[in-house]
Amino acid sequence: MSSFFERASQLPVTSFAYPGPLRDQLSAAILAGLKTSTASLLTDYEQPGEELPQIGQHYQLIDSDEQPIAIVEVTDVRTVRLADVSTRPGRR
């Protein structure tokens, strides 16, 4: 297990929602393989120093205690109009 924490500590951090019950639910869904996609606004990446995620990029997923719980990989990045975002959960 220590190799997981060593590897995770070298990666940029990501999380979903603010610390608390919602983050815990989303993280549990990721770990269970139920949440396999996410979306954000392009304007979030138009800030200085921000870049769109790149396919193959890895992040350490942190829990509400800011502890690493998983390593997630970016497998697809799309830029679409908000009106064209699918309401179907992402699964392959």
One Martini backbone bead per residue (centre of mass of N, CA, C, O) as a GRO file, in nm:
protein
   92
    1MET     BB    1   0.053   0.065  -0.015
    2SER     BB    2   0.291   0.269  -0.018
    3SER     BB    3   0.313   0.298  -0.330
    4PHE     BB    4   0.052   0.451  -0.366
    5PHE     BB    5   0.129   0.702  -0.189
    6GLU     BB    6   0.380   0.774  -0.347
    7ARG     BB    7   0.245   0.818  -0.620
    8ALA     BB    8   0.016   1.014  -0.536
    9SER     BB    9   0.207   1.246  -0.422
   10GLN     BB   10   0.302   1.320  -0.735
   11LEU     BB   11   0.017   1.419  -0.787
   12PRO     BB   12  -0.237   1.578  -0.869
   13VAL     BB   13  -0.524   1.717  -0.734
   14THR     BB   14  -0.856   1.576  -0.675
   15SER     BB   15  -1.210   1.667  -0.654
   16PHE     BB   16  -1.555   1.637  -0.531
   17ALA     BB   17  -1.651   1.878  -0.394
   18TYR     BB   18  -1.694   1.944  -0.085
   19PRO     BB   19  -1.638   1.870   0.211
   20GLY     BB   20  -1.837   1.580   0.271
   21PRO     BB   21  -2.109   1.402   0.180
   22LEU     BB   22  -2.084   1.449  -0.127
   23ARG     BB   23  -1.792   1.364  -0.162
   24ASP     BB   24  -1.831   1.080  -0.045
   25GLN     BB   25  -2.036   0.984  -0.259
   26LEU     BB   26  -1.865   1.034  -0.512
   27SER     BB   27  -1.622   0.862  -0.429
   28ALA     BB   28  -1.777   0.596  -0.399
   29ALA     BB   29  -1.870   0.588  -0.697
   30ILE     BB   30  -1.589   0.571  -0.815
   31LEU     BB   31  -1.490   0.313  -0.663
   32ALA     BB   32  -1.749   0.146  -0.789
   33GLY     BB   33  -1.790   0.252  -1.102
   34LEU     BB   34  -2.037   0.471  -1.132
   35LYS     BB   35  -1.829   0.707  -1.169
   36THR     BB   36  -1.688   0.809  -1.508
   37SER     BB   37  -1.768   1.120  -1.503
   38THR     BB   38  -1.730   1.471  -1.600
   39ALA     BB   39  -1.792   1.830  -1.556
   40SER     BB   40  -1.708   2.155  -1.698
   41LEU     BB   41  -1.618   2.474  -1.739
   42LEU     BB   42  -1.425   2.647  -1.955
   43THR     BB   43  -1.379   2.901  -1.772
   44ASP     BB   44  -1.204   2.746  -1.561
   45TYR     BB   45  -0.956   2.728  -1.794
   46GLU     BB   46  -0.922   3.060  -1.843
   47GLN     BB   47  -0.732   3.078  -1.625
   48PRO     BB   48  -0.453   3.143  -1.490
   49GLY     BB   49  -0.278   2.828  -1.503
   50GLU     BB   50  -0.497   2.684  -1.670
   51GLU     BB   51  -0.576   2.350  -1.793
   52LEU     BB   52  -0.666   2.116  -1.975
   53PRO     BB   53  -0.702   1.811  -1.968
   54GLN     BB   54  -0.518   1.513  -2.038
   55ILE     BB   55  -0.476   1.243  -2.190
   56GLY     BB   56  -0.336   1.029  -1.931
   57GLN     BB   57  -0.384   1.177  -1.691
   58HIS     BB   58  -0.308   1.199  -1.341
   59TYR     BB   59  -0.480   1.166  -1.020
   60GLN     BB   60  -0.545   1.246  -0.695
   61LEU     BB   61  -0.789   1.127  -0.489
   62ILE     BB   62  -0.976   1.293  -0.244
   63ASP     BB   63  -1.106   1.325   0.055
   64SER     BB   64  -1.244   1.495   0.324
   65ASP     BB   65  -0.938   1.455   0.462
   66GLU     BB   66  -0.721   1.478   0.226
   67GLN     BB   67  -0.696   1.180   0.128
   68PRO     BB   68  -0.582   0.934  -0.053
   69ILE     BB   69  -0.794   0.688  -0.261
   70ALA     BB   70  -0.702   0.750  -0.565
   71ILE     BB   71  -0.643   0.692  -0.912
   72VAL     BB   72  -0.697   0.900  -1.189
   73GLU     BB   73  -0.796   0.892  -1.539
   74VAL     BB   74  -0.772   1.043  -1.840
   75THR     BB   75  -0.976   0.940  -2.138
   76ASP     BB   76  -1.138   1.218  -2.194
   77VAL     BB   77  -1.186   1.519  -2.405
   78ARG     BB   78  -1.445   1.769  -2.424
   79THR     BB   79  -1.586   2.033  -2.631
   80VAL     BB   80  -1.905   2.171  -2.549
   81ARG     BB   81  -2.198   2.266  -2.547
   82LEU     BB   82  -2.415   2.279  -2.296
   83ALA     BB   83  -2.666   2.179  -2.472
   84ASP     BB   84  -2.477   1.903  -2.557
   85VAL     BB   85  -2.489   1.766  -2.297
   86SER     BB   86  -2.511   1.475  -2.161
   87THR     BB   87  -2.731   1.286  -1.936
   88ARG     BB   88  -2.556   1.053  -1.957
   89PRO     BB   89  -2.364   0.846  -1.822
   90GLY     BB   90  -2.033   0.761  -1.823
   91ARG     BB   91  -1.982   0.478  -2.042
   92ARG     BB   92  -1.794   0.187  -2.195
   0.00000   0.00000   0.00000
